[in-house]
């Protein structure tokens, strides 16, 4: 039930965030929000719409359901074979979902398309796991960088630096010039 509550809160937060920024909440966004120390309360309150309460009704129903049906709950022991079969079925469905997504949008995860495609084809929970994995890999790469790694590109840039030619100063003055890169 705790996991369901966290997923519902994440869903509501993403709905509100997407409405304003047309993007999904990433791990970097969550980590940077801690720096504001609650200063965003008023701005978040202006983003919430009255119909956002509908999303939270789901959470209220799930939390309140055991209290209203306390006498009608029946616990049935589940055999270990059924638990393993359900886990295998879940793993198969995840692989099937990934396969269908890859068929529909090749290299969806490899080329890191727009985050909207990842959420559309794989879901918000998978996006959060994927984004977390990317953040961990990014932090690991940053920790591996040393000053020796940075010195090489700086030296290379200094070697190929071309000084400006004085005879071309002011040649395009009062002329329309287009720069194509």
CORFENRA-V334371 format. One record per residue. NEAR is the number of other C-alpha atoms within 12 Angstrom. Layout:
NEAR + NEAR
This chain:
15 + 11 + 13 + 18 + 21 + 15 + 22 + 28 + 22 + 27 + 28 + 29 + 30 + 31 + 27 + 28 + 26 + 21 + 19 + 18 + 14 + 14 + 21 + 33 + 32 + 28 + 23 + 20 + 21 + 20 + 14 + 14 + 17 + 13 + 12 + 13 + 10 + 13 + 12 + 15 + 13 + 10 + 14 + 17 + 16 + 14 + 22 + 23 + 17 + 12 + 13 + 22 + 18 + 17 + 24 + 24 + 18 + 20 + 24 + 20 + 19 + 19 + 19 + 15 + 17 + 15 + 13 + 13 + 13 + 11 + 10 + 10 + 11 + 9 + 8 + 6 + 9 + 11 + 10 + 10 + 11 + 12 + 13 + 13 + 14 + 15 + 14 + 14 + 14 + 14 + 14 + 14 + 15 + 19 + 15 + 16 + 21 + 24 + 19 + 17 + 22 + 21 + 14 + 16 + 22 + 18 + 18 + 26 + 26 + 13 + 13 + 18 + 18 + 19 + 26 + 20 + 25 + 33 + 29 + 21 + 28 + 29 + 22 + 28 + 26 + 22 + 31 + 27 + 18 + 24 + 26 + 21 + 18 + 20 + 20 + 16 + 14 + 16 + 15 + 12 + 13 + 14 + 12 + 13 + 13 + 11 + 12 + 11 + 15 + 14 + 13 + 13 + 13 + 14 + 13 + 12 + 12 + 12 + 11 + 10 + 10 + 8 + 10 + 8 + 9 + 8 + 9 + 10 + 9 + 10 + 12 + 12 + 9 + 7 + 8 + 8 + 9 + 7 + 6 + 4 + 3
